[in-house]
Amino acid sequence: MALTGRAALLAALGSIPVGIWDAGWTAMLAVNAPLAVACACDYALAAPVRRLGLTRSGDNSVRLGEAADVTLTLTNPAGRPLRAQVRDAWPPSSWQPGTETTASRHRVTVPAGERRRLTTRLRPTRRGDRHADRVTIRSYGPLGLFARQGTHKVPWTVRVLPPFTSRKHLPSKLARLRELDGRTSVLTRGEGTEFDSLREYVPGDDTRSIDWRATARQTTVAVRTWRPERDRHILVVLDTGRTAAGRVGDVPRLDASMDAGLLLAALASRAGDRVDLLAYDRRVRALVQGRAAGDLLPSLVNAMATLEPELVETDARGLTATALRTAPRRSLIVLLTSLDAAPVEEGLLPVLPQLTQRHTVLVASVADPHVATMAAARGNTDAVYEAAAAAQAQAERHRTAEQLRRHGVTVVDATPDDLAPALADAYLTLKAAGRL
């Protein structure tokens, strides 16, 4: 039980005339007998907390940046009404800063034998699983002088999914894909393309595409149109080692890589290709294989939701061996990793030929826009030194990318905002060239 602020104030006021507040609670009750009786009655009339029934319902998942509503149902089996203050506790990252106090606390009155629903609105600030903590209930008597207090465990989990902010680029990339597919009047031709249909020749068409047999059967010149091959296999590999933990702007590198991977997966599945996901550092952190197009994105975001960078050096040999087992046939392997010189030169380059001799390899990396800003800075001595350091970092990064290109690797190096569309464009370019 707990003495409320109202009761403490009345007790203090009652004890001041005889000056015995410091003598303790027992002496004060002796002077304030009417107050003691009122408190005892108030405590007796407060509804018990332990017997309350509590259940949960509501959202099980939410995208990062959006709100999730979790409903707590209180059932009062006692013969007297429940007047209570309820605190529904969740981890700190379940709320926007400064909003926990108002969002997690509720006042409620539940008549005897009835139930009421309380809705807690979560706005998570991090990906991953958020587990409900204790529900603390303080039940007041009708006078508000005394209260019963207790806690209940009511389990519930809300999974916070990646936000997929690059979804806004999908319509423009699909429009380009339709052009490659021959749904517009664009003709594509290259190694590994498939015959689509015949149409009438127009000036500017490649004469090698003229179908002479079809032309002989009609009065106009007919040309073949081609579309990129479908049902190619794409393996998206997320490097979850220590370099993925670095923050670029407001997000970790891993989150920017996830966003780019999701846009690529959405685009490739619309193109009729099969997409798998592998997350690896020193062991497999996530693996998504064999999903149908309709189930692909939900499976990917669910697998990515709980991924966190591990503060260990990525095992490049283990990553390569796992990728080869995951993609036994010719595939496009998209490795989302860092372009830092040491991890690439000491880890990736020695094992890269094992990938390139069997697969088409694309390496995508998150660049820090602050480095470019530093490189352009002038005006004082500190700015000049910062510009020199930034220029050196950029040159080292370009040199690393060039080493990868000499091994036949396509390299995409872009800032977090530009990485997803740049990776999608690189995929479409490879598809148009028949390199998948």
C-alpha positions in Angstrom: 0.0 0.0 0.0 1.1 3.6 -0.5 0.3 6.9 1.2 -0.9 9.4 -1.5 0.3 13.0 -1.7 -3.2 14.2 -0.5 -3.0 12.0 2.6 0.5 13.2 3.4 -0.6 16.8 3.1 -3.5 16.3 5.4 -1.4 14.5 7.9 1.2 17.2 7.9 -1.4 19.9 8.4 -3.0 18.0 11.2 0.3 17.5 13.0 1.6 21.1 12.8 -0.4 22.5 15.8 1.1 20.0 18.3 4.5 19.9 16.6 4.9 16.2 16.5 5.5 15.6 12.7 9.1 14.6 13.3 8.0 12.2 16.0 7.0 9.7 13.4 4.0 8.2 11.7 2.6 6.5 14.8 2.5 9.6 17.0 0.9 11.5 14.1 -1.9 9.0 13.9 -2.5 9.3 17.6 -3.2 13.1 17.1 -5.0 12.6 13.7 -7.4 9.8 14.6 -10.1 10.9 12.2 -7.6 11.0 9.4 -6.3 7.5 10.3 -9.9 6.2 10.1 -10.4 7.9 6.8 -7.2 6.4 5.4 -8.1 2.9 6.6 -11.5 3.1 5.0 -10.0 4.5 1.8 -7.5 1.6 1.6 -10.2 -0.9 2.3 -12.4 0.4 -0.6 -9.5 0.5 -3.1 -9.9 -2.3 -5.6 -7.2 -5.1 -5.3 -4.5 -5.0 -7.9 -3.3 -8.7 -7.9 -6.7 -10.1 -9.0 -7.0 -7.9 -12.1 -7.0 -9.6 -15.5 -4.7 -8.2 -18.2 -4.4 -9.1 -21.8 -2.8 -7.5 -24.9 -3.7 -7.0 -28.5 -2.7 -4.7 -31.4 0.2 -4.3 -33.7 2.9 -6.9 -33.9 5.1 -5.0 -36.4 5.7 -1.5 -37.6 8.1 0.3 -39.9 10.8 2.4 -38.3 9.4 6.0 -38.1 5.8 4.9 -37.9 3.5 4.4 -34.9 2.3 1.1 -33.5 -0.8 0.8 -31.2 -0.8 -1.8 -28.5 -4.0 -2.3 -26.5 -4.0 -3.4 -22.9 -7.4 -4.8 -21.6 -8.0 -4.5 -17.9 -10.7 -6.7 -16.4 -11.9 -5.9 -12.8 -13.3 -9.0 -11.1 -13.7 -7.3 -7.7 -17.0 -6.1 -6.2 -15.9 -2.5 -6.1 -14.8 -0.1 -8.9 -11.1 0.3 -9.9 -9.8 3.8 -9.9 -6.2 3.5 -11.1 -3.2 5.0 -12.7 -1.5 2.6 -15.1 2.1 2.6 -16.4 2.7 0.4 -19.4 6.5 0.2 -19.5 8.5 -0.5 -22.7 12.2 -0.1 -23.6 13.4 3.5 -24.0 13.9 3.1 -27.7 10.1 2.5 -28.1 9.4 6.2 -27.9 10.4 9.5 -29.4 12.7 11.3 -26.8 10.7 13.1 -24.2 7.3 11.4 -24.9 7.5 8.3 -22.7 5.9 10.0 -19.7 2.7 11.0 -21.5 2.5 7.9 -23.8 3.0 5.2 -21.2 0.8 6.4 -18.4 -3.0 6.1 -18.3 -5.8 7.0 -15.9 -8.8 4.6 -15.9 -11.9 3.8 -14.0 -13.3 0.3 -14.3 -16.6 -0.5 -12.7 -17.0 -3.8 -10.8 -17.1 -6.8 -13.1 -16.3 -4.8 -16.2 -13.3 -4.2 -18.5 -11.7 -1.3 -20.2 -9.1 -0.9 -23.0 -6.0 1.3 -22.8 -4.0 2.0 -26.0 -0.3 2.7 -25.8 1.1 4.3 -28.9 4.7 3.4 -29.6 7.0 5.3 -31.9 10.2 3.3 -32.0 13.5 4.9 -32.8 15.5 1.8 -33.6 15.0 -1.4 -35.6 14.6 -4.8 -33.9 12.2 -6.4 -31.4 10.7 -4.3 -28.7 9.4 -6.4 -25.7 6.8 -5.1 -23.3 8.1 -4.7 -19.7 6.0 -4.6 -16.5 2.5 -3.1 -16.2 2.4 -1.2 -12.9 -1.1 -0.4 -11.5 -1.8 2.0 -8.6 -5.4 1.5 -7.4 -6.9 4.5 -5.4 -9.7 4.6 -2.8 -12.6 6.9 -3.3 -11.0 9.6 -1.2 -7.6 9.3 -2.9 -5.8 9.1 0.4 -4.4 5.6 0.1 -3.5 3.3 -2.8 -2.7 -0.3 -3.5 0.1 -0.9 -6.0 1.3 -4.0 -7.9 2.9 -5.1 -11.2 1.9 -7.6 -13.8 3.9 -9.2 -16.6 1.9 -9.1 -19.9 4.2 -10.2 -22.7 4.0 -8.6 -26.1 6.5 -8.0 -28.9 6.6 -5.4 -31.6 9.0 -6.0 -34.4 10.4 -2.7 -35.9 11.1 -3.2 -39.6 13.5 -1.2 -41.9 11.7 1.9 -43.2 12.4 1.2 -46.9 12.7 4.9 -47.7 14.0 4.2 -51.2 10.6 2.8 -52.2 9.9 6.3 -53.8 12.4 5.4 -56.5 10.7 2.2 -57.5 8.2 3.7 -60.1 11.0 5.4 -62.1 13.1 2.2 -62.1 10.1 0.1 -63.1 9.5 2.5 -66.0 13.1 1.9 -67.2 12.6 -1.8 -66.7 9.5 -1.7 -69.0 11.6 -0.1 -71.7 14.2 -2.8 -71.4 11.4 -5.4 -71.6 10.2 -4.0 -74.9 6.9 -2.7 -73.6 7.8 0.7 -75.2 9.4 1.3 -78.5 12.9 0.8 -77.3 14.9 -2.0 -78.9 17.6 -3.7 -76.9 20.0 -6.3 -78.2 22.9 -8.0 -76.5 24.3 -11.3 -75.3 21.9 -13.3 -73.3 18.7 -11.5 -74.5 15.5 -13.3 -75.4 13.3 -12.9 -78.5 10.1 -11.0 -77.6 8.1 -10.1 -80.7 8.1 -8.7 -84.2 7.3 -5.1 -85.3 7.6 -2.9 -88.3 11.1 -1.5 -89.1 11.6 2.2 -88.4 14.7 4.3 -89.4 17.4 3.9 -86.8 16.8 0.2 -86.0 19.7 -2.1 -86.0 19.7 -3.9 -89.4 21.0 -7.0 -87.7 17.6 -7.4 -86.0 15.7 -7.6 -89.3 13.8 -10.9 -89.6 14.1 -11.7 -93.3 11.7 -14.6 -93.3 9.0 -12.6 -91.6 9.7 -9.7 -94.1 9.2 -12.1 -97.0 5.8 -13.1 -95.8 4.5 -9.5 -95.6 4.8 -6.2 -97.4 6.8 -4.3 -94.7 10.2 -4.9 -93.2 9.9 -6.7 -89.8 12.4 -6.5 -87.0 12.8 -8.6 -83.9 12.5 -7.0 -80.5 14.3 -8.4 -77.6 13.9 -8.4 -73.9 16.4 -9.2 -71.1 16.4 -12.7 -69.9 14.2 -13.5 -66.9 14.5 -16.0 -64.0 18.1 -14.9 -63.3 19.4 -15.5 -59.8 20.6 -12.5 -57.6 22.2 -13.0 -54.2 22.3 -9.9 -52.0 25.1 -10.2 -49.5 25.1 -7.8 -46.5 28.4 -7.4 -44.7 27.5 -7.1 -41.0 31.1 -6.8 -39.7 32.6 -3.8 -37.9 32.7 -1.5 -40.9 28.9 -1.7 -41.1 28.6 -0.1 -37.7 30.0 3.3 -38.8 27.4 6.0 -38.9 27.1 8.1 -42.1 24.8 11.0 -41.5 22.0 9.9 -39.3 22.1 6.2 -39.9 24.6 3.3 -39.7 26.1 2.1 -42.9 24.2 -1.2 -42.5 20.8 0.5 -42.6 21.7 2.4 -45.8 22.9 -0.9 -47.3 19.6 -2.6 -46.3 17.6 0.1 -47.9 19.5 -0.3 -51.2 19.1 -4.1 -51.0 15.4 -3.7 -50.6 15.0 -1.5 -53.6 17.1 -3.9 -55.7 15.0 -6.9 -54.5 11.7 -5.1 -55.3 13.0 -4.2 -58.8 14.5 -7.6 -59.6 11.4 -9.5 -58.5 9.3 -7.4 -60.8 11.8 -8.2 -63.6 11.1 -11.9 -63.0 14.4 -12.6 -61.3 14.9 -14.7 -58.2 16.4 -12.9 -55.2 18.1 -14.4 -52.1 19.6 -12.6 -49.1 22.7 -13.5 -47.1 23.9 -11.5 -44.0 27.4 -12.5 -42.8 30.4 -11.4 -40.7 32.0 -14.5 -39.1 28.9 -16.5 -39.4 25.5 -16.4 -41.1 23.3 -13.8 -39.4 20.4 -14.1 -41.8 19.5 -16.2 -44.8 16.4 -15.8 -47.1 16.1 -18.3 -49.9 13.5 -19.5 -52.4 10.8 -16.9 -51.7 8.1 -16.2 -54.3 7.8 -12.7 -55.6 4.8 -11.9 -53.5 6.5 -13.1 -50.3 10.0 -11.7 -51.0 9.8 -8.2 -49.5 8.0 -9.3 -46.3 10.6 -12.0 -45.8 13.5 -9.7 -46.4 12.3 -6.9 -44.1 11.5 -9.4 -41.4 15.0 -10.9 -41.6 16.7 -7.5 -41.7 14.7 -6.1 -38.7 16.9 -7.7 -36.1 20.3 -7.4 -37.8 22.9 -5.4 -36.0 26.5 -4.8 -36.9 29.0 -7.0 -35.1 32.2 -5.4 -33.9 34.4 -8.0 -35.5 36.4 -8.2 -38.7 34.4 -9.9 -41.5 35.8 -13.3 -42.5 36.1 -12.8 -46.3 37.0 -16.4 -46.9 34.0 -17.6 -44.9 31.8 -15.1 -46.7 33.0 -16.2 -50.1 32.5 -19.9 -49.3 29.0 -19.3 -47.9 28.1 -17.2 -51.0 29.3 -20.0 -53.3 27.2 -22.6 -51.5 24.2 -20.3 -51.5 24.5 -19.6 -55.3 25.8 -22.8 -56.9 24.8 -21.7 -60.4 25.8 -18.5 -62.3 24.3 -15.5 -60.5 24.7 -11.8 -59.9 26.3 -11.5 -56.4 25.7 -8.0 -54.9 28.1 -7.4 -52.0 27.1 -4.5 -49.8 30.3 -3.7 -47.9 32.9 -1.1 -47.2 35.5 0.3 -49.7 38.0 0.9 -46.9 41.4 -0.1 -48.3 42.5 -2.5 -45.5 39.4 -4.8 -45.4 39.3 -5.0 -49.2 43.0 -5.5 -49.9 43.6 -7.9 -47.0 40.3 -9.7 -47.0 38.3 -9.5 -50.2 40.8 -9.2 -53.0 42.7 -12.5 -52.3 39.4 -14.5 -52.5 37.6 -12.4 -55.2 38.7 -14.6 -58.1 36.7 -17.5 -56.6 33.6 -15.4 -57.1 34.3 -13.7 -60.4 35.2 -16.9 -62.3 31.7 -18.2 -61.8 29.5 -15.2 -61.1 29.0 -11.6 -62.0 30.0 -9.5 -59.0 28.8 -6.1 -58.0 30.2 -4.3 -54.9 28.2 -1.4 -53.5 29.4 0.8 -50.7 28.1 3.8 -48.7 30.2 6.9 -49.1 30.3 9.7 -46.5 29.0 13.0 -47.9 30.8 14.8 -45.1 34.2 13.8 -46.7 33.2 15.6 -49.9 32.2 18.7 -47.9 35.6 18.7 -46.1 37.5 18.3 -49.4 35.9 21.5 -50.7 36.4 23.5 -47.6 38.8 26.5 -47.5 39.1 29.7 -45.5 41.4 28.9 -42.6 44.3 26.7 -41.7 42.1 24.0 -40.1 39.8 23.8 -43.1 42.8 23.4 -45.4 44.2 20.5 -43.4 40.8 18.9 -43.3 40.5 19.3 -47.1 43.9 17.6 -47.5 42.8 14.7 -45.3 39.5 14.3 -47.1 41.2 14.4 -50.5 43.6 11.7 -49.4 40.7 9.5 -48.2 38.9 10.0 -51.5 42.0 9.1 -53.5 42.4 5.9 -51.4 38.8 5.0 -51.9 39.0 5.5 -55.7 42.2 3.4 -55.8 40.4 0.6 -54.0 37.4 0.8 -56.4 39.8 0.7 -59.3 41.5 -2.5 -58.0 38.1 -4.1 -57.8 37.2 -3.0 -61.4 40.4 -4.6 -62.7 39.1 -7.9 -61.4 35.9 -7.4 -63.5 33.8 -6.2 -60.6 31.1 -3.5 -61.1 31.5 -0.9 -58.3 28.8 1.5 -57.0 30.0 4.1 -54.5 27.4 6.6 -53.4 26.1 8.5 -50.4 23.2 7.0 -48.3 20.6 9.0 -50.2 21.9 8.0 -53.6 23.1 4.4 -53.0 19.7 2.7 -53.6 18.9 4.3 -57.0 22.5 4.0 -58.1 22.5 0.3 -57.3 19.2 -0.2 -59.1 20.6 1.6 -62.2 23.7 -0.6 -62.1 21.5 -3.7 -62.1 19.4 -2.4 -65.0 22.6 -1.6 -66.9 23.9 -5.1 -66.4 20.5 -6.5 -67.5 20.4 -4.4 -70.6 23.9 -5.5 -71.5 23.0 -9.2 -71.1 25.5 -9.8 -68.4 23.2 -11.5 -65.9 
